[in-house]
Amino acid sequence: MNLFRSIIFNFVIYLIIILSCIVALPMLALPRKAYLSKLSNILGKLFIFFTKTILNTKVTFIGLEKIPKDRKFFIASAHQSMFETFVYNTVIPDCIFVIKKELLSIPLYGLYLKKLDYVSIDRGKTTKSNLNFFDNIFSNIKNTDRTLIIFPQGTRVKYGEMPPLKKGTSRIYQSLNIPCLPIKLNTGSVWPKNSFLKYPGEIIFEIKDLIEPGLNNVQFTEALEKAIYN
C-alpha cells in the first residue's frame, strides 16, 4: 500500500509542478506579487491537499498566532523535505527564500525562482555573488514588506538529525536587527530525504516564540538550536 500511494503521490505532485511551469509562462512578464506569488500559494495548498488525501497524512500548524502581524521578522526553519518549501507560501504569502544557486539552473523552473526574487547562494564557494549575498538580503527585507525564510541547517537533513547550524544565520540575524521566528517540523518522517517512498502519519509545523534582536552570535545560535531541535 505504501508503494502504491508513493507512486500516485509522486506522479501527481511532479505533474502539478510541470503543468504549473508551462501554464504560468505568461506570468514571467506580469507583476510578481499579483500573479506568480499567488500561484505559489495555490501550489502550497495543493501539496497539503494531496498529502492528506493520497498519503492519508494530517498536516498541523501549531502556534500560528505567534506570527507577527505588525512588525518585520524573518523565519529560520528546520529543513527535511521539499514539502515545506512549497507549503510556506500558504503561511507567509509572497515570502523570500534563500535558495541554492544550482536551483536557478533547472530549465524553466529556475526562471520562476528568479522572477520570485529569491536570494541565491553558491554553497561552499567564494564568488562575487556570494560576497553580495548579505547585502542582497538586507536590501530586499529593508525595502519591501516581504518576509525572509531561511533554512539554517543549510540543506535538507534526515528526520532526527541535528547538525550544527550554519554561521551565516547569526550574521543575518545581526544584520537585519529584527526578530527571528523559529519553526520546528517533522516533514522528514513522512517525506524522507532522498527517498521515493512517502509514509502516512502527521506532519507538524511548530512555530516557536520569537527570538528578539540583541543577542550575540553564540546566544542566538544556542536559542535557535534549542527552538528547532527541542
Summary of the structure (lengths in Angstrom):
residues: 230
radius of gyration: 17.4
end to end distance: 32.5
largest distance: 50.9
contacts: 676
relative contact order: 0.18
helix: 49%
strand: 15%
